[in-house]
Amino acid sequence: MTSVLGEHASVLVLDDDPEFAGELGSHLGAERRDSDDGDAVETHAAAPDGVDDSRLAGADVTVVGGEAGLERVRPVDRVGAVVAYVDDPTGRVATDPLVDAVAGTPEALSETVSWLLARDRRSVVRSKPARTPSRIEQLNAGMAELAAVRSVDEAYRATIAVAEQVFPGYQGVVAVRDGEWVEPVVASSGTPVEDCNRVRVGSGVAGRAVQTGDASIAPNPNPESRFDTVLTVPVGDDVVFQLAADATGSGAEFDDADRRLAELLASHLEETLDRIDVTETLRAERDRLLALFTNVPDPAIAYDYVDGEPIVRQVNEAFEATFGYDAETVLGESIDDYIVPPDAESEANDLNEQLQRGENVRREVTRTTTDGPRHFILHVIPIHLDAANAAGYAIYTDVTDRREREETLRRQNERLDEFASIVSHDLRNPLSVAEGYVELARETGDVDHLERAAAAIDRMDELVEDLLSLAREGRSVGETEPVSLAAVAREAWSSVETDGATLTVEADGTLEANRTRLRELLENVFRNSVEHGSTSGRTEPDEPLSVRVGGGTLRDDDGEEVPGFYVEDDGIGLPEDADRVFDSGFTTEESGTGLGLAISERIAEAHGWTAHALAGADGGARFEFRTG
């Protein structure tokens, strides 16, 4: 093997999967053998870590199938071209400055390699041929020129250059339709393009060729021209290739061989223009897709599946800002290892199975961000739908605020239902009682009935006050400040009818709280202890009820120390269904509202605390409020 493009040209395929690399190399080799110069190209395939520097440096074209191949090529002092064989033209491998071209299918790869080899062949100095090549050989050699061009203008110039070699006795011109006119754009070196006349579509030889799509050999209709005969061949719908014979020179005239060669050259030009158009379209689509991926405001990643894991190929700036990982950290890593919470691993595995089956997934998920766990709508688009695949895009749209609003609305609706139930049930009874006694007072004139009606109204007033308090607890506690537990507890105790019960502050503590709301919390707990911790059933029924308050360190359900405070009594203890004591409307007393402890719990939650009902050390009830 010699390089570059000496006795043999060399194409090297690098991929982590040696079997895949071998298949691709075999396909590429078969394609090259079927081409005109296929016997002059050697194709090799290898894993990136299985090839030495000398082979890399000697390759005219190196095809890399992924990151590993690209990194293997990067440090080598090489002279050939690099082709990225990848699905995504916007990915990191495809857009690396080291890459000269991108292909996504075996057919596109063959065409790209042909173009690269033809491009490089133009710069190689060849020895003088032993014989003069035939015109068809010259035309075939010129096809390498057309295969190498990258722009439309370059294609027109290459066509005229080939025509000058194949048709040395004629002058060539390429004309292009521009609206209603056919304008000459490139002409042979002996004919300035400015001297070539434009014609209307449908008139003149070139105009009729554009309109009809037919090739022709016809006399030149311009009597002032030095060319007597014109060979005209349409190229697609909007381009015309012409050869003009100068009778004053060699006296040559066009024959069938000239026509066949001209049509063959025109067909190669058409193929070249089609290739350029497709390439430009793909490049534009790639640029638009890359711009969309980069500038989309939501976090986005491009991924490949490797051994069932979604491996990151690219991330946008929004991803880096939201999840706190820069691209260099996560590229080549499983995205699940970085942003999936431990309790969501099963969900992520199910998601991966769906995506590998080629399903388009849209699902609400929880992911770990720089601000902690947040909720996202995850929209994942595989590159190939409805087929087993290994690549795609994932976009994360943050819906945490929406979820919180929905949750707030749900709680508000539940509270409205709760209020409606309490109002319809608990207020109806004292209202009926009051109405009944007022009616009796009217009928009998006995004012004692009014006292009973007044008692029912007082009961209604108590219920209304509790309902208003329950409604207020759902709001923010307002401003907080450091307050003394002992001081607020004594203030709250003074507001409760204690019925001879005693209060002991066992340990003071400082709480960050709203003083008014904390007092309300304690008032309701104290009132519950006094009302429900009656002498009936107590170990020492003749002794007054004792209520104790303390702040400091508590223990949670796992035995871990947590800050907080407690209220404990030596009453009859908690009811059998103690888990319901904080439910609105739950009470064991006929005259109770069932709202006191519910209000205390809501005030605690508004502060960010949790409320717990436990058995007291002396058989009574203990209520803990854990603040951390």
C-alpha positions as CSV (number, residue, x, y, z in Angstrom):
1,M,0.0,0.0,0.0
2,T,1.3,3.5,-0.9
3,S,-0.3,6.8,0.1
4,V,-1.6,9.1,-1.0
5,L,-3.3,7.7,-4.2
6,G,-0.1,6.1,-5.4
7,E,-0.3,2.6,-6.6
8,H,-3.3,2.0,-4.4
9,A,-5.7,4.3,-2.4
10,S,-6.5,3.1,1.1
11,V,-9.8,3.4,3.1
12,L,-9.7,2.5,6.8
13,V,-13.0,1.9,8.8
14,L,-12.7,2.3,12.6
15,D,-15.5,1.2,15.0
16,D,-15.8,-0.3,18.5
17,D,-17.8,-3.2,17.1
18,P,-15.3,-5.1,14.9
19,E,-18.1,-7.1,13.3
20,F,-19.9,-4.0,12.3
21,A,-16.7,-2.4,11.1
22,G,-15.9,-5.5,9.0
23,E,-19.4,-5.4,7.4
24,L,-19.1,-1.8,6.6
25,G,-15.6,-2.2,5.2
26,S,-16.8,-5.1,3.0
27,H,-19.7,-3.1,1.7
28,L,-17.5,-0.2,0.9
29,G,-15.0,-2.4,-0.8
30,A,-17.7,-4.0,-2.9
31,E,-19.0,-0.6,-3.9
32,R,-15.5,0.6,-4.9
33,R,-14.9,-2.6,-6.9
34,D,-18.0,-2.0,-8.9
35,S,-16.9,1.6,-9.7
36,D,-14.7,2.5,-12.6
37,D,-11.5,2.8,-10.4
38,G,-12.5,0.2,-7.7
39,D,-9.5,-2.0,-8.3
40,A,-7.2,0.8,-7.2
41,V,-8.7,1.1,-3.7
42,E,-8.0,-1.1,-0.7
43,T,-10.5,-1.2,2.2
44,H,-9.6,-2.2,5.8
45,A,-11.6,-2.4,9.0
46,A,-10.4,-2.4,12.6
47,A,-11.3,-1.5,16.2
48,P,-9.9,1.8,17.2
49,D,-7.5,0.2,19.7
50,G,-6.4,-2.4,17.2
51,V,-4.7,-0.2,14.6
52,D,-1.3,1.3,14.7
53,D,-0.2,4.9,13.8
54,S,1.5,3.9,10.5
55,R,-1.7,2.4,9.1
56,L,-3.7,5.5,10.2
57,A,-1.1,7.8,8.7
58,G,-1.2,5.9,5.4
59,A,-5.0,5.9,5.0
60,D,-6.3,8.3,2.3
61,V,-9.8,8.2,3.9
62,T,-10.5,7.1,7.5
63,V,-14.2,6.3,8.4
64,V,-15.0,6.7,12.2
65,G,-18.1,5.1,13.6
66,G,-18.1,6.9,17.0
67,E,-16.2,8.8,19.7
68,A,-13.5,6.1,20.1
69,G,-12.5,6.1,16.5
70,L,-12.4,9.9,16.4
71,E,-10.1,10.0,19.5
72,R,-7.8,7.4,18.0
73,V,-7.3,9.5,14.8
74,R,-6.9,12.8,16.6
75,P,-3.3,12.6,17.8
76,V,-1.9,11.0,14.5
77,D,0.1,13.1,12.1
78,R,-1.9,12.1,9.1
79,V,-2.7,13.3,5.6
80,G,-6.0,11.7,4.7
81,A,-9.6,12.7,5.1
82,V,-12.0,11.7,8.0
83,V,-15.6,10.7,7.4
84,A,-18.0,10.4,10.4
85,Y,-20.4,7.5,9.8
86,V,-23.2,8.4,12.3
87,D,-27.0,8.8,12.4
88,D,-27.0,12.3,13.7
89,P,-25.3,15.0,11.6
90,T,-25.5,17.4,14.6
91,G,-23.8,15.2,17.1
92,R,-20.4,15.7,18.6
93,V,-18.6,13.4,16.3
94,A,-20.2,14.8,13.1
95,T,-19.4,18.4,14.1
96,D,-15.9,17.9,15.3
97,P,-13.4,20.1,13.4
98,L,-11.4,17.0,12.5
99,V,-14.2,15.6,10.4
100,D,-14.2,16.4,6.7
101,A,-17.6,14.8,5.7
102,V,-20.6,13.0,7.3
103,A,-22.5,10.0,6.0
104,G,-25.5,8.1,7.6
105,T,-26.0,5.1,5.3
106,P,-23.7,2.7,3.5
107,E,-24.7,4.2,0.1
108,A,-24.0,7.7,1.3
109,L,-20.7,6.6,2.7
110,S,-19.7,5.0,-0.7
111,E,-20.5,8.2,-2.5
112,T,-18.7,10.4,0.0
113,V,-15.6,8.2,-0.1
114,S,-15.6,8.4,-3.9
115,W,-15.9,12.2,-3.8
116,L,-13.0,12.5,-1.3
117,L,-10.7,10.2,-3.3
118,A,-11.6,12.0,-6.5
119,R,-11.0,15.4,-4.9
120,D,-7.5,14.3,-3.7
121,R,-6.7,12.7,-7.0
122,R,-6.9,16.1,-8.7
123,S,-3.8,17.2,-6.8
124,V,-1.7,14.1,-7.6
125,V,1.0,14.4,-10.2
126,R,0.7,11.5,-12.7
127,S,3.2,10.1,-15.1
128,K,2.7,10.7,-18.8
129,P,0.5,8.0,-20.3
130,A,2.0,5.6,-22.8
131,R,-0.8,6.3,-25.3
132,T,-3.3,9.0,-26.0
133,P,-6.5,8.1,-24.1
134,S,-9.7,7.8,-26.0
135,R,-12.5,10.4,-25.7
136,I,-14.6,8.0,-23.5
137,E,-11.5,7.5,-21.2
138,Q,-11.0,11.2,-21.0
139,L,-14.7,11.6,-20.1
140,N,-14.5,8.9,-17.5
141,A,-11.4,10.6,-16.0
142,G,-13.3,13.9,-16.0
143,M,-16.0,12.3,-13.9
144,A,-13.6,12.4,-11.0
145,E,-13.5,16.2,-11.4
146,L,-17.3,16.4,-11.2
147,A,-17.4,14.0,-8.3
148,A,-15.1,16.3,-6.3
149,V,-16.9,19.6,-6.7
150,R,-18.9,21.1,-3.8
151,S,-20.8,24.0,-5.4
152,V,-23.0,24.6,-8.4
153,D,-20.7,27.2,-10.0
154,E,-17.8,24.8,-9.5
155,A,-19.8,22.0,-11.2
156,Y,-20.4,24.3,-14.3
157,R,-16.7,25.2,-14.6
158,A,-15.7,21.5,-14.2
159,T,-18.1,20.5,-17.0
160,I,-16.6,23.0,-19.4
161,A,-13.1,21.9,-18.4
162,V,-14.0,18.3,-19.2
163,A,-15.6,19.4,-22.5
164,E,-12.4,21.1,-23.5
165,Q,-10.6,17.8,-23.0
166,V,-13.2,15.5,-24.7
167,F,-14.2,18.0,-27.5
168,P,-11.1,20.0,-28.2
169,G,-12.4,21.2,-31.6
170,Y,-15.5,22.8,-30.2
171,Q,-16.5,25.6,-27.9
172,G,-18.7,24.8,-24.8
173,V,-21.1,26.8,-22.8
174,V,-23.4,26.2,-19.8
175,A,-26.6,28.3,-19.6
176,V,-29.1,28.4,-16.8
177,R,-32.8,29.4,-16.7
178,D,-33.4,32.7,-14.8
179,G,-37.1,33.4,-14.9
180,E,-38.2,33.8,-18.5
181,W,-34.6,33.9,-19.8
182,V,-31.8,31.4,-20.4
183,E,-28.6,33.0,-19.3
184,P,-25.0,31.8,-20.2
185,V,-22.9,31.4,-17.0
186,V,-19.7,29.6,-18.1
187,A,-18.0,29.2,-21.5
188,S,-14.8,27.7,-22.9
189,S,-11.6,29.7,-22.5
190,G,-11.8,30.9,-26.1
191,T,-15.2,32.3,-25.8
192,P,-15.9,35.0,-23.2
193,V,-19.2,34.4,-21.5
194,E,-20.1,38.0,-22.1
195,D,-20.1,37.3,-25.8
196,C,-22.8,34.6,-25.5
197,N,-26.3,35.8,-26.0
198,R,-29.2,35.0,-23.7
199,V,-32.5,33.8,-25.1
200,R,-36.0,33.7,-23.9
201,V,-37.4,30.3,-22.8
202,G,-39.1,28.7,-25.8
203,S,-37.1,30.7,-28.4
204,G,-33.6,29.9,-29.8
205,V,-32.0,26.6,-29.6
206,A,-31.2,26.8,-25.9
207,G,-34.7,28.2,-25.0
208,R,-36.5,25.4,-26.8
209,A,-34.3,22.8,-25.1
210,V,-35.2,24.2,-21.7
211,Q,-38.9,24.2,-22.7
212,T,-39.1,20.8,-24.4
213,G,-36.3,18.8,-22.6
214,D,-35.0,17.5,-26.0
215,A,-31.4,17.4,-27.2
216,S,-30.7,18.6,-30.7
217,I,-28.0,19.3,-33.4
218,A,-29.1,22.3,-35.3
219,P,-27.7,25.2,-37.4
220,N,-26.9,28.3,-35.3
221,P,-29.9,30.7,-35.8
222,N,-27.7,33.7,-35.1
223,P,-26.3,34.8,-38.5
224,E,-23.7,37.0,-36.9
225,S,-22.1,34.2,-34.9
226,R,-18.9,32.5,-36.1
227,F,-20.4,29.1,-35.1
228,D,-22.4,27.3,-37.7
229,T,-23.8,24.3,-35.8
230,V,-24.8,23.9,-32.2
231,L,-25.2,20.6,-30.2
232,T,-27.6,21.3,-27.3
233,V,-28.4,19.0,-24.4
234,P,-30.8,19.9,-21.6
235,V,-29.6,19.2,-18.0
236,G,-32.5,18.7,-15.8
237,D,-35.3,21.3,-16.1
238,D,-33.3,24.6,-15.9
239,V,-29.8,24.0,-17.3
240,V,-28.5,23.6,-20.9
241,F,-25.1,22.3,-22.0
242,Q,-24.1,23.4,-25.6
243,L,-21.2,22.7,-27.9
244,A,-20.6,25.0,-30.9
245,A,-18.7,24.0,-34.1
246,D,-16.7,26.6,-35.9
247,A,-16.8,25.8,-39.6
248,T,-14.1,28.4,-40.4
249,G,-11.7,26.3,-38.4
250,S,-11.3,22.6,-38.7
251,G,-14.6,22.2,-40.5
252,A,-15.7,19.5,-38.1
253,E,-19.3,18.7,-37.8
254,F,-21.2,16.9,-35.0
255,D,-21.9,13.2,-35.3
256,D,-23.8,10.6,-33.3
257,A,-20.7,9.9,-31.2
258,D,-20.4,13.6,-30.3
259,R,-24.1,13.6,-29.2
260,R,-23.7,10.5,-27.1
261,L,-20.7,11.8,-25.3
262,A,-22.3,15.2,-24.8
263,E,-25.4,13.6,-23.3
264,L,-23.3,11.4,-21.1
265,L,-21.4,14.5,-19.8
266,A,-24.7,16.3,-19.3
267,S,-26.1,13.3,-17.3
268,H,-23.0,13.4,-15.0
269,L,-23.5,17.1,-14.6
270,E,-27.2,16.5,-13.6
271,E,-26.2,13.9,-11.1
272,T,-23.6,16.3,-9.7
273,L,-26.1,19.1,-9.4
274,D,-28.6,16.7,-7.7
275,R,-25.9,15.6,-5.2
276,I,-25.0,19.2,-4.4
277,D,-28.7,20.0,-3.9
278,V,-29.2,17.1,-1.6
279,T,-26.0,17.9,0.3
280,E,-27.0,21.6,0.7
281,T,-30.4,20.5,1.9
282,L,-29.0,18.1,4.4
283,R,-26.5,20.7,5.6
284,A,-29.2,23.3,6.0
285,E,-31.4,20.8,7.9
286,R,-28.4,19.9,10.1
287,D,-27.7,23.5,10.9
288,R,-31.4,24.2,11.7
289,L,-31.6,21.1,13.9
290,L,-28.3,22.1,15.6
291,A,-29.6,25.6,16.2
292,L,-32.9,24.2,17.6
293,F,-31.1,21.8,19.9
294,T,-28.7,24.5,21.1
295,N,-31.2,27.3,21.6
296,V,-34.3,25.4,22.9
297,P,-35.0,26.9,26.4
298,D,-35.6,23.5,28.0
299,P,-32.8,21.1,28.9
300,A,-32.1,18.7,26.1
301,I,-29.7,15.8,25.4
302,A,-28.8,13.7,22.5
303,Y,-28.1,10.1,23.4
304,D,-27.1,6.7,22.2
305,Y,-28.0,3.4,23.8
306,V,-24.9,1.2,24.7
307,D,-25.6,-2.0,26.6
308,G,-29.1,-0.8,27.5
309,E,-27.8,2.5,29.0
310,P,-28.6,6.0,27.5
311,I,-25.2,7.4,26.9
312,V,-24.9,11.2,26.5
313,R,-23.6,12.5,23.1
314,Q,-24.5,16.1,23.5
315,V,-26.2,18.5,25.9
316,N,-27.4,22.1,25.5
317,E,-26.7,25.1,27.8
318,A,-30.1,24.8,29.4
319,F,-29.2,21.3,30.6
320,E,-26.0,22.5,32.1
321,A,-27.8,25.3,34.0
322,T,-30.7,23.2,35.2
323,F,-28.8,20.0,36.3
324,G,-25.5,21.5,37.2
325,Y,-23.3,19.3,35.0
326,D,-21.2,20.7,32.2
327,A,-20.9,18.8,28.9
328,E,-17.5,17.4,29.6
329,T,-18.7,15.7,32.8
330,V,-21.6,13.8,31.3
331,L,-20.5,13.1,27.7
332,G,-20.0,9.4,27.3
333,E,-21.8,8.7,30.5
334,S,-25.2,7.2,31.3
335,I,-27.6,10.1,32.0
336,D,-29.5,8.0,34.5
337,D,-26.5,7.9,36.8
338,Y,-26.6,11.7,37.1
339,I,-30.2,12.9,37.2
340,V,-32.5,10.0,38.1
341,P,-33.4,9.9,41.8
342,P,-32.8,6.5,43.6
343,D,-36.6,5.9,44.0
344,A,-37.1,6.4,40.2
345,E,-34.7,3.8,38.9
346,S,-37.4,1.3,38.1
347,E,-39.4,4.0,36.2
348,A,-36.2,4.9,34.2
349,N,-35.6,1.3,33.3
350,D,-39.1,0.9,31.9
351,L,-38.6,4.1,30.0
352,N,-35.3,2.8,28.5
353,E,-37.1,-0.4,27.3
354,Q,-39.8,1.6,25.6
355,L,-37.2,3.8,23.8
356,Q,-35.1,0.9,22.6
357,R,-38.3,-0.4,20.9
358,G,-38.5,2.8,18.9
359,E,-41.5,4.3,20.9
360,N,-42.0,8.0,21.2
361,V,-42.3,8.7,24.9
362,R,-44.0,11.6,26.7
363,R,-44.2,11.2,30.5
364,E,-44.1,13.2,33.7
365,V,-40.9,12.3,35.7
366,T,-39.0,13.6,38.7
367,R,-35.3,14.4,38.2
368,T,-32.6,15.7,40.5
369,T,-31.5,19.3,39.6
370,T,-29.3,22.0,41.2
371,D,-32.5,23.0,43.2
372,G,-33.3,19.5,44.3
373,P,-35.9,17.2,42.9
374,R,-38.2,18.8,40.3
375,H,-41.0,17.6,38.1
376,F,-40.6,17.5,34.3
377,I,-42.5,16.5,31.3
378,L,-39.9,14.3,29.5
379,H,-40.4,14.1,25.8
380,V,-38.1,11.6,24.1
381,I,-37.9,11.3,20.3
382,P,-36.0,8.3,18.9
383,I,-34.3,9.0,15.6
384,H,-36.1,6.0,14.0
385,L,-39.7,5.4,15.2
386,D,-41.3,2.0,15.3
387,A,-38.0,0.2,15.0
388,A,-35.3,-1.0,17.4
389,N,-32.9,1.9,17.6
390,A,-30.1,3.2,19.6
391,A,-30.2,7.0,19.4
392,G,-32.5,10.0,19.9
393,Y,-33.2,13.2,21.7
394,A,-34.7,13.9,25.2
395,I,-36.2,17.3,26.2
396,Y,-37.1,18.1,29.8
397,T,-39.9,20.7,30.4
398,D,-40.1,21.8,34.0
399,V,-43.7,21.6,35.3
400,T,-42.9,21.9,39.1
401,D,-44.6,25.2,39.5
402,R,-47.7,23.9,37.7
403,R,-47.7,20.7,39.9
404,E,-47.5,22.9,43.0
405,R,-50.4,25.0,41.8
406,E,-52.4,21.9,41.1
407,E,-51.6,20.5,44.5
408,T,-52.6,23.8,46.2
409,L,-55.8,23.8,44.3
410,R,-56.5,20.2,45.3
411,R,-55.9,21.0,48.9
412,Q,-58.2,24.0,48.7
413,N,-60.9,21.9,47.1
414,E,-60.6,19.3,49.8
415,R,-60.8,22.1,52.5
416,L,-63.9,23.5,50.8
417,D,-65.5,20.0,50.9
418,E,-64.4,19.7,54.5
419,F,-65.9,23.1,55.4
420,A,-69.1,22.3,53.6
421,S,-69.4,19.0,55.4
422,I,-68.8,20.6,58.8
423,V,-71.2,23.5,58.2
424,S,-74.0,21.3,56.8
425,H,-73.6,18.8,59.7
426,D,-72.4,20.5,62.8
427,L,-74.1,23.9,62.4
428,R,-77.5,22.4,61.5
429,N,-78.0,20.8,64.9
430,P,-77.5,23.9,67.1
431,L,-79.4,26.0,64.6
432,S,-82.4,23.6,64.8
433,V,-82.2,23.6,68.6
434,A,-82.1,27.4,68.8
435,E,-85.1,27.6,66.4
436,G,-87.0,25.1,68.5
437,Y,-86.5,26.8,71.8
438,V,-87.3,30.3,70.3
439,E,-90.6,28.8,68.9
440,L,-91.4,27.3,72.4
441,A,-90.7,30.7,74.0
442,R,-93.2,32.3,71.7
443,E,-95.8,29.7,72.3
444,T,-95.5,29.4,76.1
445,G,-94.0,32.8,77.1
446,D,-91.4,30.9,79.2
447,V,-88.1,32.9,78.8
448,D,-86.1,29.9,80.2
449,H,-86.4,28.5,76.6
450,L,-84.5,31.5,75.4
451,E,-81.6,30.7,77.6
452,R,-81.3,27.3,76.0
453,A,-81.6,28.9,72.6
454,A,-78.8,31.3,73.6
455,A,-76.6,28.3,74.6
456,A,-77.2,26.8,71.1
457,I,-76.2,30.1,69.5
458,D,-73.0,30.2,71.6
459,R,-72.3,26.7,70.3
460,M,-72.7,27.9,66.8
461,D,-70.4,30.9,67.5
462,E,-67.7,28.5,68.8
463,L,-68.0,26.4,65.6
464,V,-67.8,29.5,63.4
465,E,-64.6,30.6,65.2
466,D,-63.0,27.2,64.8
467,L,-64.0,27.2,61.1
468,L,-62.4,30.6,60.6
469,S,-59.2,29.4,62.3
470,L,-59.2,26.3,60.2
471,A,-59.5,28.4,57.1
472,R,-56.6,30.8,58.1
473,E,-54.2,27.9,58.7
474,G,-53.8,27.2,55.0
475,R,-52.3,30.6,54.4
476,S,-48.7,31.7,55.1
477,V,-47.9,32.2,58.8
478,G,-46.6,35.6,57.9
479,E,-43.5,37.1,59.6
480,T,-41.7,34.9,62.1
481,E,-39.3,35.7,64.9
482,P,-37.5,33.9,67.7
483,V,-40.0,33.4,70.5
484,S,-39.8,31.7,73.9
485,L,-41.8,28.5,74.1
486,A,-42.4,29.0,77.9
487,A,-43.7,32.6,77.5
488,V,-46.1,31.7,74.7
489,A,-47.3,28.6,76.5
490,R,-48.2,30.6,79.6
491,E,-50.0,33.1,77.5
492,A,-52.0,30.4,75.8
493,W,-52.8,28.7,79.1
494,S,-54.3,31.9,80.5
495,S,-56.8,31.9,77.6
496,V,-58.1,28.4,78.2
497,E,-60.7,27.3,80.8
498,T,-58.5,24.9,82.6
499,D,-61.1,23.5,85.1
500,G,-58.4,23.2,87.8
501,A,-55.7,21.7,85.6
502,T,-52.1,22.7,86.1
503,L,-49.4,23.7,83.6
504,T,-45.7,22.9,84.1
505,V,-43.0,24.2,81.7
506,E,-40.3,21.5,81.9
507,A,-37.9,23.0,79.4
508,D,-37.9,26.3,77.6
509,G,-36.8,26.7,74.1
510,T,-36.5,29.3,71.4
511,L,-38.6,28.8,68.2
512,E,-38.6,30.6,64.9
513,A,-42.4,31.2,64.7
514,N,-45.3,33.6,64.3
515,R,-46.1,34.3,67.9
516,T,-49.9,34.7,67.4
517,R,-50.2,31.4,65.4
518,L,-48.0,29.5,67.9
519,R,-50.2,30.7,70.8
520,E,-53.3,29.5,68.8
521,L,-51.7,26.1,68.3
522,L,-51.0,25.7,72.0
523,E,-54.5,26.9,73.0
524,N,-56.1,24.2,71.0
525,V,-53.8,21.5,72.3
526,F,-54.4,22.7,75.9
527,R,-58.1,22.8,75.4
528,N,-58.1,19.3,74.0
529,S,-56.2,18.0,77.0
530,V,-58.5,19.7,79.5
531,E,-61.7,18.6,77.7
532,H,-60.7,15.0,76.9
533,G,-58.3,14.2,79.8
534,S,-61.2,14.0,82.3
535,T,-61.0,12.4,85.7
536,S,-63.1,9.5,84.6
537,G,-60.8,6.6,84.1
538,R,-57.6,8.3,85.5
539,T,-55.3,6.5,87.9
540,E,-55.6,9.4,90.4
541,P,-59.1,10.7,89.7
542,D,-59.1,13.1,92.7
543,E,-55.9,14.8,91.5
544,P,-56.2,17.7,89.1
545,L,-55.1,17.2,85.5
546,S,-51.4,17.9,84.9
547,V,-50.2,19.3,81.6
548,R,-46.5,19.6,80.8
549,V,-44.7,21.6,78.1
550,G,-41.1,21.3,77.0
551,G,-38.8,22.2,74.1
552,G,-35.4,20.8,72.9
553,T,-34.5,17.5,71.4
554,L,-37.1,14.8,70.5
555,R,-36.7,11.4,68.8
556,D,-38.3,10.6,65.5
557,D,-39.9,7.2,64.5
558,D,-36.4,5.9,63.6
559,G,-34.9,6.9,67.0
560,E,-33.0,9.8,65.5
561,E,-32.7,13.1,67.4
562,V,-34.7,16.0,66.0
563,P,-35.5,19.5,67.3
564,G,-39.0,20.3,68.5
565,F,-41.4,20.7,71.4
566,Y,-44.2,18.7,73.1
567,V,-47.4,19.0,75.2
568,E,-48.1,16.0,77.5
569,D,-50.9,15.3,80.0
570,D,-51.6,12.6,82.5
571,G,-55.2,12.2,81.3
572,I,-57.0,9.1,80.0
573,G,-54.8,8.9,76.9
574,L,-55.5,8.7,73.2
575,P,-58.6,7.0,71.8
576,E,-58.4,3.6,70.0
577,D,-58.3,5.2,66.6
578,A,-55.6,7.6,67.6
579,D,-54.4,8.0,64.0
580,R,-57.5,10.1,63.3
581,V,-57.0,12.7,66.1
582,F,-55.8,15.4,63.7
583,D,-58.7,14.8,61.2
584,S,-61.2,17.6,60.9
585,G,-64.4,16.8,62.6
586,F,-63.1,13.8,64.6
587,T,-64.1,13.9,68.3
588,T,-64.9,11.5,71.1
589,E,-67.0,14.1,73.0
590,E,-70.6,14.7,72.1
591,S,-70.1,18.5,72.6
592,G,-66.7,18.6,70.8
593,T,-66.2,20.3,67.4
594,G,-63.5,17.9,66.3
595,L,-61.5,20.9,64.9
596,G,-59.0,21.8,67.7
597,L,-56.2,19.4,66.9
598,A,-56.8,19.8,63.2
599,I,-56.2,23.5,63.6
600,S,-53.0,22.8,65.5
601,E,-51.7,20.5,62.9
602,R,-52.5,23.0,60.1
603,I,-50.7,25.8,61.9
604,A,-47.7,23.4,62.4
605,E,-47.6,22.5,58.7
606,A,-47.8,26.2,57.8
607,H,-44.6,26.7,59.8
608,G,-43.0,23.7,58.1
609,W,-43.3,21.4,61.2
610,T,-44.9,18.0,61.7
611,A,-47.5,17.0,64.3
612,H,-47.5,13.6,66.0
613,A,-49.8,12.0,68.6
614,L,-48.2,9.5,71.0
615,A,-48.9,7.8,74.3
616,G,-47.6,9.8,77.3
617,A,-45.2,8.4,79.9
618,D,-48.0,8.5,82.6
619,G,-50.7,7.0,80.4
620,G,-51.9,10.2,79.1
621,A,-51.6,11.8,75.7
622,R,-48.4,13.4,74.3
623,F,-48.4,15.7,71.2
624,E,-45.0,16.3,69.6
625,F,-44.3,19.1,67.1
626,R,-41.0,18.3,65.3
627,T,-39.5,21.5,63.8
628,G,-36.6,20.1,61.9
